[in-house]
Amino acid sequence: TIIVEEDFTKMKVVDLKDRLRELNLTVGGRKNELIERLNEYYLSQSSSIVEPGAEGDQEEEEQNHIGTDDIPDPPRVKEPQSTELLLLTVPILKERLRELGLPLGGRKADLIERLSATIMKDEESDKSDTTSDEPIVEEIDDSNSSPVTDNSKESTLMDILDDILDDMDEDDESLESDLADEPSSILPPLDDDNDEAETSESAFARRAKRKKYWKTQEVRELVRANHPRALANAEEMIATLEKMAKEEDNDEYLPGSLQYTLLIEAYAKSGTADAIRRAEDIVNRILGSDYDEQSIGKHVTPSAQMLNALIGAYANMGNPEAAAKATAILERMEYLKEFGKSLRPTVHSYSIAISAWAKCESATAAANAENILNRLFAGYDELLLSGEESKYVEQLKPNNIVFNSVIDAWARSGSPDAGERSLALLHKMEVQSRMDDYDVRPDTISFNTCIKAFCNSNSADAPFKAEEVLSKLETNPQYPKKHGGVLTVRPNRLSYNTVINAWAKSSLPESAMRAEDLLLRMIKTFKSDTFATITPDSVTFASVLNALAKSRTVRFKAEKCYSILKAMIELHEDDGSYDTKPNIICYNTVLNACAFSARGTGEEKRQAMKVAVETFNKMRQGKYVSPDAVSYGNMLKCCANLMPPGNQRNAMASRLFMSGSDEGLIGGMALDEIRRCVPPRAFLPLLADMGYDDPMRRRRKAHAVELRELPRKWTANVKRSDMASRQRATFAKPKKKPERRPRRHEEKAKPVIRRPGLLFEYGSSGKDM
């Protein structure tokens, strides 16, 4: 007797489906449906078996034997076949699965099971073709088994499709919309309501659709991941589908709108001019009215997604010519919308065209981007007045993304009035956010981009305007949401960093102190507010340190920079965040502030030298950073600027230079500063004492020694970027002196003896003086 006491609710969906496959039952549906199906099956099995009575043990055994034999055995893979597949590698297994149009995901055991099930199914179908009168499965008594439907004959492939489709992301709206745009669905229906339609459809057509789907899905994942093989696979997909359609004489294999859209996206991400030209050629062939041999518009329906992909291809190029072509395609969509609903531009189309102009980084490009935004509003208002269907109205409704793109275009332009234009757009967003017909609400990105526009405008009052926008953002403005509620906008770390950077780039006398005040405000808010999430990071501290180091009005700026560095270390030790960990830039900026404190009084110089020594010693300890070539150059600069000439400065500079050579950190700055610290007569002996006596033997001048002549081990750990950007021209190749042309030997003019009364003096211009 079969007695089932398992709790199927504790089993996973995968285990439930495996159990259903063993019993030749349908595996589609949700978990509760699978459990109900198993319970019904075992309930029918237990009720069909006769309970043992008084006939004795023999009759009971016969009943038990009959009951267990009546249960259909699950299909098993032949042992020799399974052993043969185990010897194959994973790439070979995937290649065979790809040829059969099966999914490639899973471990090796899953691949073998999938391939074995398909081979068994093909063998059973061959037997059914040769002996059509003989049933594949022996007839089973209705009282002891569940009925076998036509769907169970192809349960293997259908079950695999069910497993993979269950794991697919349900929130992927783009794929669903693309599949909906297809003239015929790529996937066959898998619902129970469509079983009759699926049964009537030929197995050949279903196989064609599945192969087309898996090839499309594979290319789609590669394009999304920006894989290097995405373009090659997309072209191979189109060629393979066209070849299969020709060989099988079946139009179900022909690539559709989704396949060509993926190909155009692959061309767009490649970024080459040839690829984009080929993408445009594909679009022209699809939109062509003459259906000749080269035309593919007969079996491909043009869509807005396809043209959006082409606009994105031109937007990625980032030049005015490409942006003009992207705008021309948008205008073409506006013209074609009168002839077909599938080609109507959406708000996404306008957003891509605006981003194409934003990447050009010019005032003219920003003005063109704003013109596209105005065209979007004009078309949307016209659509509202015409009473068009609500679906397209929602697709064309302007949002904050297009506004932020236009503000970003002005921020990148560097125009003097970029800040004011961005502020006007931000005010327009605030006004329209309270209108029901628009879905426009400023967010943190809108305010940050407006601040960035002021910072890049390079106007005199740009830091003040940027800080005004930040002050408004600190009030946490609220805007109504579309479906009720309010959106509260708060500043983030980037908001403060952008304003601090604006003060750091400014040449105003109070710029350093204003940047320091913003930093102290951030630290105070973080420590006092329990729920504060905005903490200064290494970029914030480095910007403030840079502002103080460049300032010419702040006294004792070396001590201020050192106190800020200690506050940064303290903040990092309190919260343990990686963002507040001091980096090499912060330490080098403190050393640079010390080196440029030479304009101060004697006391300020002594304090700056003391701070430089303490900072360099902390770097030598290596708790957070270690000195690099710039650190040694800045330290030697401190010796040259802050210490008076003499034996003490020579000794300290020589020790620093020797230490830097031992660590392989002698760059162009260190070589220049050591020649400032020690006198020329002591520089060549210093090199000889360190093991490089070639300049001394050749009696060369101290200033003639170049960095590339030094031993390789002295510069082994110097970054090329530091050598190229930090030195004064030591590493640069010497310029060739122009050859002097030989002067022509001209005959001297004979002196003219004039009469005393006619003598004149002539200036350089020939006029008399």
C-alpha positions in Angstrom: 0.0 0.0 0.0 1.3 3.5 -0.9 1.2 5.7 2.2 2.3 9.3 1.6 3.1 11.3 4.7 5.3 14.0 3.2 4.6 17.6 3.8 4.9 19.1 0.3 4.7 22.7 1.6 8.2 22.4 3.0 9.6 21.4 -0.4 11.1 23.8 -2.9 9.5 24.5 -6.3 12.4 22.7 -8.0 11.9 19.6 -5.9 8.2 19.6 -6.5 8.7 19.8 -10.2 11.2 17.0 -10.1 8.7 14.8 -8.3 6.0 15.7 -10.9 8.4 14.8 -13.7 9.0 11.4 -12.1 5.3 10.8 -12.2 4.8 12.1 -15.8 2.6 15.0 -14.5 2.4 18.6 -15.7 4.9 20.9 -14.0 3.4 24.3 -14.9 1.8 26.6 -12.4 2.5 28.1 -9.0 3.7 26.3 -5.9 0.3 25.8 -4.5 -0.9 24.3 -7.8 2.0 21.9 -7.8 1.3 20.7 -4.2 -2.4 20.3 -5.1 -1.5 18.2 -8.2 0.7 15.9 -6.1 -1.9 15.5 -3.4 -4.6 14.6 -5.9 -2.3 12.1 -7.6 -1.3 10.3 -4.4 -4.9 10.4 -3.1 -6.1 8.7 -6.3 -3.4 6.1 -5.9 -4.3 5.3 -2.3 -8.0 5.1 -3.1 -7.5 2.7 -6.0 -5.8 0.0 -3.9 -8.0 -2.5 -2.2 -7.6 -2.7 1.5 -6.3 -6.1 2.8 -9.1 -8.3 4.3 -9.5 -11.8 5.6 -8.0 -13.5 2.5 -4.7 -13.5 4.3 -1.2 -12.2 3.7 -0.9 -13.7 0.2 -3.8 -11.7 -1.1 -2.4 -8.6 0.6 0.9 -9.0 -1.1 -0.8 -9.5 -4.5 -2.7 -6.3 -4.0 0.4 -4.4 -3.0 2.3 -5.8 -5.9 -0.4 -4.7 -8.3 -0.7 -1.2 -6.9 3.0 -0.5 -7.2 3.4 -1.9 -10.7 0.5 0.2 -11.9 2.4 3.4 -11.1 4.1 4.5 -14.3 7.9 4.5 -14.1 9.7 7.8 -14.8 11.7 7.9 -18.1 15.3 7.0 -17.4 18.4 7.8 -19.5 20.2 4.8 -20.9 23.4 4.1 -18.9 25.8 4.0 -21.9 24.4 7.3 -23.2 24.7 9.0 -19.8 28.3 7.7 -19.5 29.2 9.1 -22.9 27.8 12.5 -22.0 29.7 12.5 -18.7 33.0 12.3 -20.7 32.2 15.5 -22.6 33.3 18.9 -21.4 30.9 21.8 -20.6 31.7 23.8 -23.8 30.9 20.8 -26.0 27.7 20.1 -24.1 26.6 23.8 -24.5 27.4 23.6 -28.2 25.1 20.6 -28.6 22.4 22.2 -26.6 22.8 25.4 -28.8 22.3 23.3 -31.9 19.1 21.8 -30.5 17.8 25.2 -29.5 17.9 24.4 -25.8 18.9 26.7 -22.9 22.5 26.8 -21.9 22.3 27.7 -18.2 23.0 25.5 -15.2 25.7 23.1 -14.0 27.2 20.2 -15.9 24.7 17.7 -14.4 21.8 19.9 -15.5 23.2 20.1 -19.1 23.6 16.3 -19.2 20.1 15.8 -17.9 18.6 18.3 -20.4 20.5 16.7 -23.3 19.7 13.2 -22.3 16.0 14.0 -22.0 16.0 15.5 -25.5 17.7 12.5 -27.0 15.3 10.1 -25.4 12.4 12.2 -26.7 13.8 12.1 -30.2 14.2 8.3 -30.0 10.6 7.9 -28.8 9.3 10.1 -31.6 11.3 8.0 -34.2 9.6 4.9 -32.8 6.2 6.5 -33.1 6.9 7.4 -36.7 7.9 3.8 -37.6 5.1 2.1 -35.6 2.3 4.6 -35.6 -0.3 2.1 -34.6 1.6 1.1 -31.4 1.2 3.4 -28.4 4.4 4.8 -26.9 3.1 4.3 -23.4 1.3 1.2 -22.4 -2.3 1.6 -21.5 -2.9 1.9 -17.8 -6.0 1.2 -16.0 -8.0 4.4 -15.3 -8.5 3.4 -11.8 -4.8 3.2 -11.0 -3.3 6.0 -13.1 -3.8 9.5 -14.2 -4.7 10.2 -17.8 -1.9 10.9 -20.2 -2.5 14.0 -22.4 -0.8 15.2 -25.5 1.1 17.8 -23.4 3.0 15.1 -21.5 4.6 13.9 -24.8 6.7 17.0 -25.0 7.0 17.6 -21.3 10.8 17.7 -21.3 11.3 20.9 -23.4 8.2 22.5 -22.0 9.3 21.8 -18.5 12.7 23.4 -19.2 10.9 26.4 -20.6 8.8 26.6 -17.5 11.8 26.5 -15.2 13.7 29.2 -17.0 10.7 31.5 -17.5 9.9 31.2 -13.7 13.4 32.5 -13.0 13.2 35.4 -15.4 12.8 38.9 -13.9 9.1 39.7 -13.7 9.9 43.4 -13.5 11.6 43.5 -17.0 9.2 45.7 -18.7 11.3 46.4 -21.8 11.3 42.7 -22.9 7.6 42.4 -22.4 6.9 45.6 -24.4 9.2 44.4 -27.2 7.6 41.0 -27.3 4.2 42.7 -27.5 5.4 44.7 -30.5 6.2 41.6 -32.4 3.7 40.6 -35.2 3.7 37.1 -33.8 4.8 36.2 -30.3 8.3 34.6 -30.1 7.3 32.2 -27.4 4.5 29.8 -27.7 1.7 30.1 -25.1 2.4 28.1 -22.0 -0.8 28.7 -20.1 -3.3 25.9 -19.4 -6.0 27.9 -21.3 -4.1 27.7 -24.5 -3.4 24.0 -24.5 -5.8 23.4 -27.4 -4.2 26.1 -29.5 -0.8 24.6 -28.7 -1.9 21.1 -29.6 -3.2 22.3 -33.0 0.0 24.1 -33.8 2.6 22.0 -35.5 5.6 20.9 -33.5 7.9 22.3 -36.3 6.5 25.8 -35.8 6.9 25.6 -32.0 10.5 24.5 -32.4 11.2 27.4 -34.7 9.8 29.9 -32.2 11.7 28.4 -29.3 15.0 28.5 -31.3 14.3 32.1 -32.2 13.6 33.0 -28.6 16.7 31.5 -27.1 19.0 33.1 -29.7 17.4 36.4 -29.0 17.7 36.0 -25.3 21.4 35.2 -25.5 22.2 38.2 -27.6 20.0 40.4 -25.4 22.0 39.5 -22.3 25.3 40.2 -24.1 24.1 43.6 -25.3 22.9 44.6 -21.8 26.3 43.5 -20.3 28.2 45.4 -23.0 30.1 42.3 -23.8 32.8 42.5 -26.5 31.2 39.7 -28.4 27.8 41.3 -28.4 28.0 42.8 -31.9 29.4 39.6 -33.5 26.8 37.5 -31.8 24.0 39.9 -32.9 25.1 39.8 -36.5 25.5 36.0 -36.3 21.9 35.8 -34.9 20.4 37.7 -37.9 22.4 35.6 -40.4 21.5 32.3 -38.7 17.8 33.1 -38.5 17.7 34.2 -42.2 19.6 31.0 -43.2 17.3 28.8 -41.1 14.2 30.4 -42.7 15.6 29.8 -46.2 16.7 26.2 -45.5 13.5 25.2 -43.7 11.2 27.4 -45.9 9.5 28.8 -42.8 9.0 32.5 -42.2 8.8 31.8 -38.4 12.6 31.9 -38.3 12.9 35.3 -39.9 14.3 38.0 -37.5 11.7 40.6 -36.4 11.7 44.0 -34.9 13.1 42.9 -31.6 16.1 41.2 -33.2 17.0 44.2 -35.4 16.6 46.5 -32.4 19.2 44.4 -30.5 21.5 44.5 -33.6 21.2 48.3 -33.7 21.9 48.6 -30.0 25.0 46.4 -30.4 26.1 48.8 -33.2 25.5 51.7 -30.9 27.6 50.4 -28.1 30.5 49.6 -30.4 30.9 53.4 -31.0 32.6 53.2 -34.4 31.5 55.3 -37.3 31.3 52.3 -39.6 29.0 50.4 -37.1 26.7 53.4 -36.8 26.5 53.8 -40.6 25.5 50.2 -40.9 22.8 50.7 -38.2 21.4 53.6 -40.1 21.4 51.5 -43.3 19.4 48.8 -41.6 16.8 51.4 -40.5 16.6 52.9 -44.0 16.0 49.4 -45.4 13.2 48.7 -42.9 11.6 52.1 -43.6 12.0 51.8 -47.3 8.8 51.8 -49.3 10.1 49.7 -52.2 10.3 46.1 -51.2 13.1 44.9 -53.4 15.6 42.2 -52.7 17.6 44.3 -50.3 14.5 45.5 -48.4 13.6 43.8 -45.1 10.5 45.8 -44.3 8.3 43.0 -45.6 8.6 41.0 -42.4 9.9 43.6 -39.9 7.6 46.2 -38.4 9.4 49.4 -37.6 9.1 50.6 -34.1 10.0 53.6 -31.9 12.5 51.4 -29.9 14.4 50.8 -33.1 14.8 54.5 -34.0 15.6 55.3 -30.3 18.5 52.8 -30.5 19.8 54.6 -33.6 19.5 58.0 -31.8 21.4 56.5 -28.9 24.1 55.4 -31.3 24.7 58.9 -32.5 24.4 60.3 -29.0 27.3 58.1 -27.8 29.6 59.8 -30.4 29.6 63.1 -28.5 30.2 65.6 -31.4 28.0 68.2 -32.9 27.6 66.4 -36.3 26.3 63.3 -34.6 24.0 65.3 -32.4 22.6 67.0 -35.5 21.9 63.6 -37.0 20.2 62.4 -33.9 18.0 65.5 -34.0 17.2 64.7 -37.7 16.1 61.2 -36.8 13.8 62.7 -34.1 12.3 65.1 -36.6 11.8 62.1 -38.9 9.9 60.3 -36.1 7.7 63.4 -35.6 6.9 63.3 -39.3 6.3 59.5 -39.5 4.0 59.5 -36.5 1.2 60.7 -38.8 1.5 57.4 -40.8 1.8 54.8 -38.0 1.4 54.6 -34.2 4.5 52.4 -33.7 6.8 55.2 -35.0 5.6 58.0 -32.7 8.4 59.5 -30.6 8.2 59.2 -26.8 9.7 61.2 -24.0 12.6 58.8 -24.1 13.3 59.8 -27.7 13.5 63.4 -26.8 15.7 62.6 -23.7 18.3 60.8 -25.9 18.4 63.6 -28.4 19.0 66.1 -25.6 21.8 64.0 -24.1 23.4 64.0 -27.5 23.7 67.8 -27.5 24.7 67.8 -23.8 27.8 65.7 -24.6 29.0 68.4 -27.1 29.8 70.8 -24.2 29.2 74.2 -25.8 26.7 77.0 -25.4 25.2 76.4 -28.8 24.7 72.8 -28.0 22.9 73.7 -24.7 20.6 76.1 -26.6 19.8 73.3 -29.1 19.0 71.0 -26.2 16.6 73.5 -24.7 14.9 73.9 -28.1 14.2 70.2 -28.2 12.7 70.5 -24.7 10.4 73.3 -25.9 9.4 71.1 -28.9 8.5 68.3 -26.5 6.2 70.6 -24.5 4.6 72.0 -27.7 3.8 68.5 -29.0 2.5 67.4 -25.6 0.2 70.4 -25.2 -1.1 69.9 -28.7 -1.8 66.2 -27.9 -3.7 67.2 -24.8 -5.9 69.6 -26.8 -6.6 67.0 -29.5 -8.0 64.5 -27.0 -5.6 61.7 -28.0 -5.7 58.3 -26.4 -4.4 58.2 -22.9 -1.7 55.6 -23.5 0.4 57.8 -25.8 -0.2 60.8 -23.7 1.5 59.0 -20.8 4.4 58.0 -23.1 5.0 61.6 -24.2 4.5 63.3 -20.9 7.6 65.3 -19.9 9.4 64.2 -16.8 12.3 65.4 -14.6 14.8 63.4 -16.7 14.5 65.6 -19.8 14.8 68.7 -17.6 17.9 67.4 -15.8 19.4 66.6 -19.2 19.0 70.1 -20.4 20.3 71.5 -17.1 23.3 69.2 -17.5 23.8 70.5 -21.0 24.1 74.1 -19.7 26.4 72.9 -16.8 28.8 71.3 -19.3 28.8 74.3 -21.7 30.9 76.5 -19.4 28.9 79.5 -20.6 28.9 82.6 -18.3 25.1 82.6 -18.2 24.9 78.8 -17.7 24.0 79.2 -14.0 21.2 81.6 -14.6 19.7 79.5 -17.5 19.9 76.4 -15.2 18.2 78.2 -12.4 15.4 79.3 -14.7 14.8 75.7 -15.7 14.8 74.7 -12.1 12.2 77.3 -11.3 10.1 76.1 -14.3 10.2 72.6 -12.8 8.9 73.9 -9.5 6.0 75.7 -11.1 4.9 72.7 -13.3 5.3 70.2 -10.5 2.0 71.7 -9.0 0.1 71.2 -12.3 -1.9 68.0 -12.8 -1.0 67.6 -16.5 2.7 67.4 -15.9 4.9 64.9 -14.1 7.8 67.2 -13.4 9.3 67.4 -9.9 12.8 68.7 -9.0 14.9 66.1 -7.2 18.4 66.2 -5.7 20.0 65.7 -9.1 18.2 68.8 -10.4 19.6 71.0 -7.6 23.1 69.4 -7.8 23.3 69.9 -11.6 22.2 73.6 -11.1 25.0 74.0 -8.6 27.4 72.4 -11.0 26.3 74.9 -13.7 27.3 77.8 -11.5 30.6 76.3 -10.6 31.5 75.8 -14.3 30.4 79.2 -15.4 33.6 80.8 -14.0 31.8 84.0 -13.1 32.9 86.1 -10.2 29.7 85.5 -8.1 29.4 81.8 -9.0 30.3 80.5 -5.5 27.8 82.8 -3.9 25.0 81.7 -6.3 25.9 78.0 -5.8 25.8 78.4 -2.0 22.3 80.0 -2.3 21.0 77.0 -4.2 22.5 74.8 -1.5 20.9 76.8 1.2 17.5 76.4 -0.5 18.2 72.6 -0.7 19.0 72.5 3.0 15.4 73.7 3.7 14.2 70.3 2.4 11.6 71.6 -0.1 8.6 69.4 -0.8 6.7 68.8 -4.1 3.5 66.9 -4.7 3.7 63.4 -6.2 1.6 62.2 -9.1 -0.5 59.6 -7.1 -0.6 61.5 -3.8 1.8 62.3 -1.1 4.8 64.6 -1.3 8.4 64.3 -2.4 10.9 65.7 0.1 14.2 66.8 -1.5 17.3 66.7 0.7 21.0 67.5 -0.1 23.6 64.8 -0.3 27.3 64.7 -0.1 27.8 65.7 -3.7 25.8 68.9 -3.1 28.3 70.1 -0.5 31.4 68.8 -2.4 30.3 70.8 -5.5 29.9 74.1 -3.6 33.2 73.5 -1.7 34.9 72.9 -5.0 33.5 76.1 -6.4 35.0 78.0 -3.5 38.3 76.2 -3.9 38.5 77.2 -7.6 37.6 80.8 -6.8 40.3 83.5 -6.4 38.2 85.5 -3.9 40.0 86.4 -0.6 37.4 84.7 1.5 37.1 81.5 -0.6 39.2 79.4 1.7 37.4 80.3 4.9 33.9 79.8 3.2 35.0 76.3 2.1 36.2 75.5 5.7 32.9 76.8 7.1 31.0 74.3 4.9 33.2 71.5 6.0 32.7 72.3 9.7 29.0 72.5 9.1 28.9 69.0 7.6 30.9 67.6 10.5 28.8 69.3 13.2 25.5 68.2 11.6 26.8 64.6 11.4 27.9 64.5 15.0 24.8 66.3 16.5 22.0 64.7 14.4 21.3 61.1 15.2 19.7 60.3 11.9 22.2 62.3 9.8 23.6 60.4 6.8 25.7 63.0 5.1 29.3 62.6 6.0 32.3 64.4 4.4 34.6 62.1 2.5 38.2 62.3 1.3 37.1 64.5 -1.7 35.5 67.0 0.7 38.6 67.2 2.9 41.0 67.4 -0.1 39.0 70.3 -1.7 39.1 72.3 1.6 42.8 71.6 2.0 43.5 72.6 -1.5 41.5 75.9 -1.0 43.6 76.7 2.1 46.9 75.7 0.5 46.2 78.1 -2.5 45.1 81.0 -0.3 47.3 84.0 0.0 45.3 85.7 2.7 45.0 83.0 5.4 47.7 83.2 8.0 49.1 80.0 9.6 47.4 78.0 6.9 49.8 75.1 7.5 48.4 74.6 11.1 44.9 74.9 9.8 45.5 72.2 7.2 47.1 70.0 9.8 44.1 70.4 12.1 41.7 69.5 9.3 43.8 66.4 8.6 43.6 65.4 12.3 39.8 65.9 12.3 39.6 63.7 9.2 41.6 60.9 11.0 39.4 61.3 14.1 36.2 61.0 12.1 37.5 57.9 10.3 38.5 56.3 13.6 35.0 57.0 15.0 32.8 55.6 12.3 35.4 53.4 10.5 34.1 54.4 7.1 36.2 53.9 4.1 35.0 57.2 2.6 36.7 59.2 5.4 40.0 57.3 5.3 42.9 59.8 4.6 44.6 59.3 1.3 47.9 60.4 -0.1 46.4 63.5 -1.7 45.4 64.9 1.6 48.8 64.4 3.1 50.6 65.9 0.1 48.2 68.9 0.2 49.2 69.6 3.8 52.9 69.4 2.8 52.2 71.8 -0.1 50.5 74.2 2.2 53.6 74.2 4.4 55.9 74.7 1.5 53.9 77.8 0.4 53.9 79.4 3.8 57.2 81.2 2.9 55.5 84.6 2.7 54.7 84.6 6.4 56.7 85.8 9.3 59.6 83.9 10.9 57.2 82.3 13.5 54.9 81.2 10.8 57.7 79.6 8.8 58.9 77.7 11.9 55.4 76.4 12.6 55.0 75.4 9.0 58.3 73.5 9.1 57.3 71.8 12.3 54.0 70.7 10.7 55.7 69.4 7.6 58.1 67.2 9.7 55.3 65.8 11.8 53.1 65.1 8.7 56.0 63.4 6.9 56.9 61.3 9.9 53.2 60.1 10.1 53.5 59.1 6.4 56.7 57.2 7.1 54.9 55.2 9.8 52.6 53.9 7.1 49.4 53.6 9.1 47.2 55.1 6.4 49.5 56.1 3.5 53.2 55.9 2.6 55.3 58.7 1.0 55.4 58.8 -2.8 57.6 60.9 -5.2 55.4 63.9 -4.8 55.8 63.7 -1.0 59.6 63.8 -1.2 59.4 66.6 -3.7 57.1 68.7 -1.4 59.3 67.9 1.6 62.4 69.1 -0.2 60.5 72.2 -1.3 59.7 72.9 2.4 63.4 72.8 3.1 64.2 75.2 0.3 61.4 77.7 1.2 61.3 77.5 5.0 64.9 76.9 6.1 67.8 79.4 5.8 70.8 78.4 3.7 73.5 76.6 5.7 74.8 73.3 6.8 71.6 72.3 8.6 69.5 72.7 5.4 72.1 70.9 3.3 72.3 68.0 5.7 68.5 67.6 6.0 67.9 67.8 2.3 70.7 65.3 1.6 69.2 62.8 4.0 65.8 63.2 2.4 67.3 62.8 -1.1 69.1 59.6 -0.1 66.0 58.2 1.5 64.0 58.8 -1.6 66.6 57.2 -3.8 66.7 54.1 -1.6 62.9 53.8 -2.0 63.0 54.5 -5.7 60.9 57.7 -5.4 63.1 60.4 -6.9 61.0 62.2 -9.4 61.4 65.4 -11.4 60.2 67.6 -8.5 62.7 66.0 -6.0 65.6 66.6 -8.4 64.7 70.2 -9.0 64.2 71.0 -5.3 67.5 69.3 -4.2 69.4 71.6 -6.5 67.7 74.5 -4.8 68.5 73.2 -1.3 72.2 72.4 -1.7 74.8 74.6 -3.5 76.0 73.6 -7.0 79.4 72.7 -5.7 77.9 70.2 -3.2 75.4 68.6 -5.6 77.8 66.5 -7.7 79.7 65.2 -4.7 76.3 64.2 -3.2 75.5 62.1 -6.3 79.0 60.6 -6.2 78.6 59.6 -2.5 75.3 57.9 -3.5 77.1 55.8 -6.1 76.6 57.9 -9.3 79.9 59.7 -10.0 79.6 60.0 -13.8 78.7 63.7 -13.8 81.5 64.5 -11.4 84.1 62.6 -13.5 82.9 64.4 -16.7 82.9 67.7 -14.8 79.4 68.6 -15.8 77.3 71.4 -14.4 74.8 70.7 -11.7 71.9 72.0 -13.7 72.8 69.8 -16.7 72.0 66.5 -14.8 68.7 65.2 -16.1 66.3 62.7 -14.5 66.6 60.1 -17.2 70.4 59.9 -16.5 70.0 58.9 -12.9 70.2 55.2 -12.0 67.1 53.2 -12.7 66.6 52.1 -9.1 66.3 55.7 -7.9 63.2 56.2 -10.1 61.8 52.6 -10.1 58.7 53.4 -8.0 57.8 56.8 -9.5 54.5 56.9 -11.4 54.7 58.2 -14.9 51.7 60.5 -14.2 53.6 62.2 -11.3 56.7 62.6 -13.4 54.8 64.2 -16.3 52.6 66.6 -14.3 54.5 67.5 -11.1 58.0 68.4 -12.4 59.2 71.6 -13.9 60.6 70.3 -17.2 63.4 68.1 -16.0 61.9 65.1 -17.8 61.2 66.9 -21.0 63.4 66.3 -24.0 65.8 69.1 -24.8 64.6 71.3 -27.6 66.9 71.4 -30.6 68.4 74.8 -31.2 67.5 76.2 -34.6 70.3 76.1 -37.1 71.8 79.5 -37.9 72.0 80.4 -41.5 75.3 81.7 -42.6 75.3 85.4 -43.1 75.9 86.8 -46.5 79.0 88.8 -46.9 77.7 92.1 -48.0 79.9 94.9 -49.0 80.0 97.8 -46.6 78.6 101.0 -47.9 81.1 103.7 -48.3 80.7 106.5 -45.8 78.9 109.6 -47.2 80.6 112.8 -46.4 78.1 115.6 -46.2 78.5 119.2 -45.8 78.3 120.4 -42.2 75.2 122.4 -42.8 73.3 119.4 -44.1 74.1 116.9 -41.3 71.1 115.1 -39.7 70.7 112.4 -37.1 68.3 109.6 -38.0 66.5 107.3 -35.6 65.7 103.6 -36.0 62.6 104.5 -38.1 64.6 106.5 -40.6 63.1 109.8 -39.5 65.1 112.7 -38.4 65.2 113.4 -34.7 
